[in-house]
Amino acid sequence: MNPKTLYLAGLAAAVVALVGGIFAPVELVRAWHFAALGCLQPALGSLFLIMLYQSTGGRWGAKLMPAMMALRSLVPWCFLAFVPVLIFLPAVYPWAADQALAGDRSIYLNWPFFAGRAAIYLIVFGCMSLLLGRGKWLGPGGLIAFALICYFVAVDLVMALSPKWFSSGFPLVFMSSAAMMALSLAIIYQAAIADPAPADVKPWRDSGNMLLAMVVFWSYISFTQFLIIWAGNLPEEIGWYVARGNGIWKWVTIFMAVFNLFAPFFVLLSRWVKDKPARLQRVAGMVFVSQIVYTYWLVAPSFVGRGVGGMHWLDPLALVAALCPMLARLITIQRKEAARG
């Protein structure tokens, strides 16, 4: 796709969203939080995949490395996209408007500490992105640091939207979702510029197997988290799932079950799909879109009293306004790197 077309689409969506935001400024900030999160996840996931490839090797990594390297360069910009959220924090996080809502977690959930952690995330992951871009080997040590810091990113950007809810397993779900989004996006782009009938199909087959493994892993830990919380039946924990299992969200949950698990699982079992870049690209596109829906499922129901179950018409506009320029920049960077090579 032409980057100019993506930039224009993003600009048009941003203009409409800003006009709408004049009449609903709080909803615009909330919509931007979702959009920035949807862009940050694949960028963070690319860091994980690059370090995983450094640690283990594999044909999948060699094939997808150009796209992953281009994607990791966007990490600092994705974190900077959260600056408007920091400025208007009470619009997104209820505890920022009323500190009493944080309860005994107020020592962690307060604006100065939250902003300080955000700065740490930007510095740490920005440095990782820079070092990987210079060809430095971070390997297992980098993966450990990534997991430790990303744990708090998941807490701050998603769990803190519902200050009474907590799950020790959710950060792992968040990280696996980020990695799956990055892998899907890398497959989509590399398949778009690949030979439709490659002489060596093994790298594509391995990429498909990697995506299949991530689909299974994400599904397993997501369901395990749900099962543990549901069995515990504690009001402060189960309420989070109740809000996402009623009304329109019930149908969104069914959509995710089909397109985040069952459809890609059974399709990716076939070599007929994995050996052809165009076919694998379609499956990766399905997974990426489904994960964007999953991100929305995580965020929107937390905004009680907003639209239909937390949904608002500004949300898709904000997503287009953020995601289109990101994809355009990704394409531009990768093309420049290919021209140099």
One Martini backbone bead per residue (centre of mass of N, CA, C, O) as a GRO file, in nm:
protein
  341
    1MET     BB    1   0.099   0.033   0.017
    2ASN     BB    2   0.063   0.365   0.016
    3PRO     BB    3   0.175   0.594   0.238
    4LYS     BB    4   0.004   0.840   0.150
    5THR     BB    5  -0.271   0.707   0.194
    6LEU     BB    6  -0.232   0.659   0.498
    7TYR     BB    7  -0.185   0.952   0.581
    8LEU     BB    8  -0.459   1.060   0.477
    9ALA     BB    9  -0.638   0.876   0.647
   10GLY     BB   10  -0.528   0.971   0.921
   11LEU     BB   11  -0.593   1.272   0.885
   12ALA     BB   12  -0.897   1.250   0.845
   13ALA     BB   13  -0.956   1.108   1.116
   14ALA     BB   14  -0.833   1.328   1.298
   15VAL     BB   15  -1.020   1.560   1.220
   16VAL     BB   16  -1.288   1.427   1.301
   17ALA     BB   17  -1.205   1.366   1.595
   18LEU     BB   18  -1.152   1.663   1.680
   19VAL     BB   19  -1.433   1.765   1.628
   20GLY     BB   20  -1.570   1.564   1.821
   21GLY     BB   21  -1.391   1.653   2.074
   22ILE     BB   22  -1.532   1.924   2.129
   23PHE     BB   23  -1.799   1.763   2.244
   24ALA     BB   24  -1.590   1.505   2.353
   25PRO     BB   25  -1.306   1.512   2.522
   26VAL     BB   26  -1.304   1.258   2.700
   27GLU     BB   27  -1.354   1.050   2.468
   28LEU     BB   28  -1.097   1.120   2.308
   29VAL     BB   29  -0.890   1.028   2.519
   30ARG     BB   30  -0.990   0.737   2.537
   31ALA     BB   31  -0.952   0.671   2.238
   32TRP     BB   32  -0.644   0.728   2.236
   33HIS     BB   33  -0.560   0.511   2.430
   34PHE     BB   34  -0.642   0.275   2.250
   35ALA     BB   35  -0.474   0.354   1.999
   36ALA     BB   36  -0.193   0.358   2.135
   37LEU     BB   37  -0.206   0.062   2.229
   38GLY     BB   38  -0.240  -0.067   1.941
   39CYS     BB   39   0.056   0.036   1.861
   40LEU     BB   40   0.244  -0.059   2.094
   41GLN     BB   41   0.229  -0.368   2.093
   42PRO     BB   42   0.381  -0.441   1.825
   43ALA     BB   43   0.637  -0.286   1.898
   44LEU     BB   44   0.706  -0.450   2.151
   45GLY     BB   45   0.695  -0.732   2.016
   46SER     BB   46   0.949  -0.688   1.837
   47LEU     BB   47   1.155  -0.698   2.061
   48PHE     BB   48   1.101  -0.984   2.148
   49LEU     BB   49   1.154  -1.127   1.872
   50ILE     BB   50   1.445  -1.038   1.832
   51MET     BB   51   1.556  -1.164   2.099
   52LEU     BB   52   1.459  -1.448   2.035
   53TYR     BB   53   1.631  -1.482   1.780
   54GLN     BB   54   1.904  -1.436   1.919
   55SER     BB   55   1.866  -1.693   2.113
   56THR     BB   56   1.759  -1.924   1.874
   57GLY     BB   57   1.678  -1.869   1.604
   58GLY     BB   58   1.570  -1.909   1.267
   59ARG     BB   59   1.390  -1.877   0.975
   60TRP     BB   60   1.168  -1.680   1.062
   61GLY     BB   61   1.357  -1.444   1.148
   62ALA     BB   62   1.506  -1.398   0.882
   63LYS     BB   63   1.250  -1.327   0.716
   64LEU     BB   64   1.124  -1.096   0.937
   65MET     BB   65   1.343  -0.885   1.023
   66PRO     BB   66   1.292  -0.623   0.859
   67ALA     BB   67   1.011  -0.562   0.985
   68MET     BB   68   1.096  -0.572   1.288
   69MET     BB   69   1.307  -0.344   1.273
   70ALA     BB   70   1.108  -0.126   1.182
   71LEU     BB   71   0.910  -0.155   1.425
   72ARG     BB   72   1.114  -0.092   1.663
   73SER     BB   73   1.155   0.218   1.584
   74LEU     BB   74   0.852   0.297   1.710
   75VAL     BB   75   0.854   0.284   2.021
   76PRO     BB   76   0.898   0.579   2.121
   77TRP     BB   77   0.648   0.697   1.970
   78CYS     BB   78   0.434   0.525   2.117
   79PHE     BB   79   0.490   0.644   2.398
   80LEU     BB   80   0.446   0.949   2.319
   81ALA     BB   81   0.135   0.909   2.257
   82PHE     BB   82   0.069   0.925   2.586
   83VAL     BB   83   0.078   1.225   2.667
   84PRO     BB   84  -0.226   1.305   2.660
   85VAL     BB   85  -0.298   1.107   2.887
   86LEU     BB   86  -0.124   1.237   3.109
   87ILE     BB   87  -0.259   1.516   3.101
   88PHE     BB   88  -0.563   1.354   3.101
   89LEU     BB   89  -0.595   1.128   3.328
   90PRO     BB   90  -0.893   1.154   3.456
   91ALA     BB   91  -1.039   1.058   3.185
   92VAL     BB   92  -0.930   0.747   3.224
   93TYR     BB   93  -0.862   0.745   3.540
   94PRO     BB   94  -1.042   0.734   3.827
   95TRP     BB   95  -0.811   0.774   4.047
   96ALA     BB   96  -0.724   1.061   3.935
   97ALA     BB   97  -1.001   1.197   4.028
   98ASP     BB   98  -1.018   0.970   4.277
   99GLN     BB   99  -0.813   0.850   4.519
  100ALA     BB  100  -1.012   0.662   4.678
  101LEU     BB  101  -1.033   0.435   4.453
  102ALA     BB  102  -0.745   0.307   4.518
  103GLY     BB  103  -0.690   0.285   4.806
  104ASP     BB  104  -0.424   0.075   4.893
  105ARG     BB  105  -0.301   0.169   4.590
  106SER     BB  106  -0.206   0.476   4.611
  107ILE     BB  107   0.109   0.434   4.613
  108TYR     BB  108   0.085   0.357   4.298
  109LEU     BB  109  -0.189   0.526   4.228
  110ASN     BB  110  -0.032   0.805   4.099
  111TRP     BB  111   0.074   1.056   3.911
  112PRO     BB  112   0.384   1.079   3.966
  113PHE     BB  113   0.444   0.771   3.948
  114PHE     BB  114   0.321   0.723   3.672
  115ALA     BB  115   0.506   0.922   3.516
  116GLY     BB  116   0.774   0.789   3.602
  117ARG     BB  117   0.720   0.514   3.469
  118ALA     BB  118   0.684   0.619   3.183
  119ALA     BB  119   0.977   0.717   3.158
  120ILE     BB  120   1.109   0.442   3.197
  121TYR     BB  121   0.986   0.302   2.955
  122LEU     BB  122   1.105   0.489   2.741
  123ILE     BB  123   1.403   0.441   2.810
  124VAL     BB  124   1.429   0.134   2.800
  125PHE     BB  125   1.290   0.076   2.519
  126GLY     BB  126   1.454   0.283   2.362
  127CYS     BB  127   1.730   0.148   2.410
  128MET     BB  128   1.661  -0.122   2.287
  129SER     BB  129   1.598  -0.016   2.006
  130LEU     BB  130   1.876   0.111   1.954
  131LEU     BB  131   2.056  -0.141   1.995
  132LEU     BB  132   1.918  -0.321   1.785
  133GLY     BB  133   1.968  -0.119   1.547
  134ARG     BB  134   2.298  -0.165   1.598
  135GLY     BB  135   2.334  -0.490   1.648
  136LYS     BB  136   2.285  -0.574   1.927
  137TRP     BB  137   2.320  -0.818   2.185
  138LEU     BB  138   2.067  -0.926   2.423
  139GLY     BB  139   1.890  -1.162   2.456
  140PRO     BB  140   1.809  -1.307   2.751
  141GLY     BB  141   1.850  -1.048   2.915
  142GLY     BB  142   1.646  -0.881   2.753
  143LEU     BB  143   1.399  -1.061   2.810
  144ILE     BB  144   1.393  -1.019   3.115
  145ALA     BB  145   1.366  -0.711   3.112
  146PHE     BB  146   1.113  -0.703   2.944
  147ALA     BB  147   0.925  -0.861   3.138
  148LEU     BB  148   0.952  -0.678   3.387
  149ILE     BB  149   0.856  -0.407   3.255
  150CYS     BB  150   0.595  -0.510   3.104
  151TYR     BB  151   0.433  -0.572   3.352
  152PHE     BB  152   0.381  -0.263   3.422
  153VAL     BB  153   0.252  -0.181   3.158
  154ALA     BB  154  -0.001  -0.357   3.191
  155VAL     BB  155  -0.097  -0.236   3.454
  156ASP     BB  156  -0.116   0.071   3.362
  157LEU     BB  157  -0.282   0.042   3.076
  158VAL     BB  158  -0.515  -0.165   3.199
  159MET     BB  159  -0.563  -0.238   3.504
  160ALA     BB  160  -0.586   0.070   3.605
  161LEU     BB  161  -0.878   0.117   3.493
  162SER     BB  162  -0.933  -0.109   3.731
  163PRO     BB  163  -0.831  -0.070   4.052
  164LYS     BB  164  -0.968  -0.349   4.178
  165TRP     BB  165  -0.820  -0.506   3.962
  166PHE     BB  166  -0.648  -0.838   3.954
  167SER     BB  167  -0.373  -1.010   3.765
  168SER     BB  168  -0.086  -1.201   3.752
  169GLY     BB  169  -0.137  -1.310   3.439
  170PHE     BB  170  -0.188  -1.068   3.245
  171PRO     BB  171   0.094  -0.974   3.145
  172LEU     BB  172   0.135  -1.233   2.974
  173VAL     BB  173  -0.100  -1.183   2.787
  174PHE     BB  174  -0.001  -0.910   2.682
  175MET     BB  175   0.273  -1.007   2.564
  176SER     BB  176   0.157  -1.222   2.370
  177SER     BB  177  -0.013  -1.023   2.209
  178ALA     BB  178   0.221  -0.846   2.111
  179ALA     BB  179   0.376  -1.070   1.961
  180MET     BB  180   0.144  -1.151   1.769
  181MET     BB  181   0.116  -0.874   1.631
  182ALA     BB  182   0.405  -0.854   1.524
  183LEU     BB  183   0.407  -1.114   1.358
  184SER     BB  184   0.168  -1.047   1.177
  185LEU     BB  185   0.281  -0.782   1.058
  186ALA     BB  186   0.538  -0.906   0.936
  187ILE     BB  187   0.393  -1.104   0.747
  188ILE     BB  188   0.227  -0.905   0.587
  189TYR     BB  189   0.467  -0.745   0.469
  190GLN     BB  190   0.656  -0.968   0.356
  191ALA     BB  191   0.435  -1.093   0.170
  192ALA     BB  192   0.389  -0.837  -0.012
  193ILE     BB  193   0.716  -0.862  -0.122
  194ALA     BB  194   0.695  -1.144  -0.213
  195ASP     BB  195   0.716  -1.430  -0.364
  196PRO     BB  196   0.439  -1.617  -0.451
  197ALA     BB  197   0.670  -1.853  -0.547
  198PRO     BB  198   0.878  -1.985  -0.358
  199ALA     BB  199   1.152  -2.190  -0.351
  200ASP     BB  200   1.152  -2.146  -0.029
  201VAL     BB  201   0.912  -2.252   0.223
  202LYS     BB  202   1.029  -2.284   0.514
  203PRO     BB  203   1.015  -1.996   0.635
  204TRP     BB  204   0.703  -1.980   0.610
  205ARG     BB  205   0.636  -2.228   0.773
  206ASP     BB  206   0.771  -2.129   1.033
  207SER     BB  207   0.598  -1.876   1.063
  208GLY     BB  208   0.331  -2.030   1.089
  209ASN     BB  209   0.414  -2.197   1.338
  210MET     BB  210   0.464  -1.956   1.520
  211LEU     BB  211   0.176  -1.847   1.509
  212LEU     BB  212   0.040  -2.100   1.617
  213ALA     BB  213   0.184  -2.103   1.893
  214MET     BB  214   0.075  -1.824   1.986
  215VAL     BB  215  -0.223  -1.885   1.972
  216VAL     BB  216  -0.218  -2.113   2.181
  217PHE     BB  217  -0.083  -1.963   2.416
  218TRP     BB  218  -0.280  -1.728   2.446
  219SER     BB  219  -0.533  -1.902   2.489
  220TYR     BB  220  -0.440  -2.057   2.740
  221ILE     BB  221  -0.379  -1.812   2.936
  222SER     BB  222  -0.654  -1.677   2.908
  223PHE     BB  223  -0.826  -1.914   3.014
  224THR     BB  224  -0.679  -1.959   3.281
  225GLN     BB  225  -0.744  -1.687   3.402
  226PHE     BB  226  -1.050  -1.714   3.390
  227LEU     BB  227  -1.079  -1.978   3.556
  228ILE     BB  228  -0.955  -1.876   3.821
  229ILE     BB  229  -1.146  -1.634   3.866
  230TRP     BB  230  -1.417  -1.788   3.847
  231ALA     BB  231  -1.358  -1.988   4.081
  232GLY     BB  232  -1.310  -1.770   4.303
  233ASN     BB  233  -1.543  -1.545   4.308
  234LEU     BB  234  -1.449  -1.248   4.330
  235PRO     BB  235  -1.584  -0.944   4.301
  236GLU     BB  236  -1.320  -0.774   4.211
  237GLU     BB  237  -1.270  -0.990   3.967
  238ILE     BB  238  -1.538  -1.093   3.822
  239GLY     BB  239  -1.651  -0.815   3.722
  240TRP     BB  240  -1.466  -0.786   3.475
  241TYR     BB  241  -1.604  -1.027   3.317
  242VAL     BB  242  -1.899  -0.945   3.329
  243ALA     BB  243  -1.866  -0.683   3.154
  244ARG     BB  244  -1.749  -0.890   2.906
  245GLY     BB  245  -2.038  -1.089   2.902
  246ASN     BB  246  -2.232  -0.855   2.823
  247GLY     BB  247  -2.411  -0.787   2.575
  248ILE     BB  248  -2.211  -0.697   2.318
  249TRP     BB  249  -1.960  -0.852   2.446
  250LYS     BB  250  -2.051  -1.138   2.389
  251TRP     BB  251  -2.003  -1.118   2.075
  252VAL     BB  252  -1.706  -1.039   2.092
  253THR     BB  253  -1.614  -1.299   2.232
  254ILE     BB  254  -1.696  -1.487   2.002
  255PHE     BB  255  -1.521  -1.360   1.788
  256MET     BB  256  -1.250  -1.421   1.931
  257ALA     BB  257  -1.278  -1.729   1.944
  258VAL     BB  258  -1.278  -1.763   1.635
  259PHE     BB  259  -1.031  -1.548   1.534
  260ASN     BB  260  -0.810  -1.621   1.774
  261LEU     BB  261  -0.841  -1.951   1.741
  262PHE     BB  262  -1.000  -2.154   1.556
  263ALA     BB  263  -0.931  -2.052   1.274
  264PRO     BB  264  -0.614  -2.035   1.290
  265PHE     BB  265  -0.563  -2.317   1.393
  266PHE     BB  266  -0.680  -2.489   1.153
  267VAL     BB  267  -0.537  -2.342   0.919
  268LEU     BB  268  -0.228  -2.372   1.035
  269LEU     BB  269  -0.213  -2.690   0.988
  270SER     BB  270  -0.166  -2.611   0.692
  271ARG     BB  271   0.065  -2.613   0.433
  272TRP     BB  272  -0.103  -2.474   0.210
  273VAL     BB  273  -0.081  -2.202   0.371
  274LYS     BB  274   0.227  -2.172   0.473
  275ASP     BB  275   0.366  -2.196   0.168
  276LYS     BB  276   0.195  -1.924   0.115
  277PRO     BB  277   0.216  -1.593   0.153
  278ALA     BB  278  -0.078  -1.502   0.084
  279ARG     BB  279  -0.223  -1.694   0.281
  280LEU     BB  280  -0.070  -1.616   0.539
  281GLN     BB  281  -0.149  -1.318   0.531
  282ARG     BB  282  -0.453  -1.355   0.589
  283VAL     BB  283  -0.420  -1.483   0.866
  284ALA     BB  284  -0.257  -1.252   0.992
  285GLY     BB  285  -0.478  -1.040   0.952
  286MET     BB  286  -0.687  -1.177   1.132
  287VAL     BB  287  -0.520  -1.172   1.393
  288PHE     BB  288  -0.469  -0.869   1.412
  289VAL     BB  289  -0.763  -0.774   1.421
  290SER     BB  290  -0.843  -0.949   1.668
  291GLN     BB  291  -0.639  -0.808   1.863
  292ILE     BB  292  -0.766  -0.531   1.847
  293VAL     BB  293  -1.034  -0.623   1.965
  294TYR     BB  294  -0.911  -0.721   2.229
  295THR     BB  295  -0.809  -0.447   2.323
  296TYR     BB  296  -1.091  -0.324   2.332
  297TRP     BB  297  -1.205  -0.531   2.538
  298LEU     BB  298  -1.014  -0.434   2.769
  299VAL     BB  299  -1.096  -0.119   2.775
  300ALA     BB  300  -1.397  -0.012   2.724
  301PRO     BB  301  -1.560  -0.141   2.978
  302SER     BB  302  -1.422   0.062   3.188
  303PHE     BB  303  -1.623   0.283   3.063
  304VAL     BB  304  -1.859   0.388   3.241
  305GLY     BB  305  -2.130   0.538   3.079
  306ARG     BB  306  -2.037   0.471   2.771
  307GLY     BB  307  -2.242   0.430   2.563
  308VAL     BB  308  -2.209   0.099   2.447
  309GLY     BB  309  -2.039  -0.056   2.685
  310GLY     BB  310  -1.800   0.180   2.612
  311MET     BB  311  -1.864   0.273   2.342
  312HIS     BB  312  -1.735   0.481   2.061
  313TRP     BB  313  -1.711   0.661   1.762
  314LEU     BB  314  -1.407   0.760   1.821
  315ASP     BB  315  -1.238   0.500   1.829
  316PRO     BB  316  -1.190   0.426   1.524
  317LEU     BB  317  -1.071   0.701   1.448
  318ALA     BB  318  -0.826   0.691   1.635
  319LEU     BB  319  -0.706   0.434   1.519
  320VAL     BB  320  -0.660   0.539   1.232
  321ALA     BB  321  -0.490   0.792   1.316
  322ALA     BB  322  -0.256   0.599   1.433
  323LEU     BB  323  -0.212   0.343   1.241
  324CYS     BB  324  -0.156   0.460   0.958
  325PRO     BB  325   0.114   0.613   1.015
  326MET     BB  326   0.260   0.365   1.123
  327LEU     BB  327   0.246   0.195   0.861
  328ALA     BB  328   0.379   0.405   0.679
  329ARG     BB  329   0.647   0.414   0.835
  330LEU     BB  330   0.715   0.116   0.809
  331ILE     BB  331   0.736   0.111   0.500
  332THR     BB  332   0.952   0.331   0.467
  333ILE     BB  333   1.178   0.204   0.634
  334GLN     BB  334   1.198  -0.068   0.485
  335ARG     BB  335   1.266   0.054   0.205
  336LYS     BB  336   1.528   0.193   0.287
  337GLU     BB  337   1.674  -0.062   0.383
  338ALA     BB  338   1.653  -0.212   0.111
  339ALA     BB  339   1.813  -0.001  -0.056
  340ARG     BB  340   2.079  -0.028   0.105
  341GLY     BB  341   2.101  -0.351   0.065
   0.00000   0.00000   0.00000
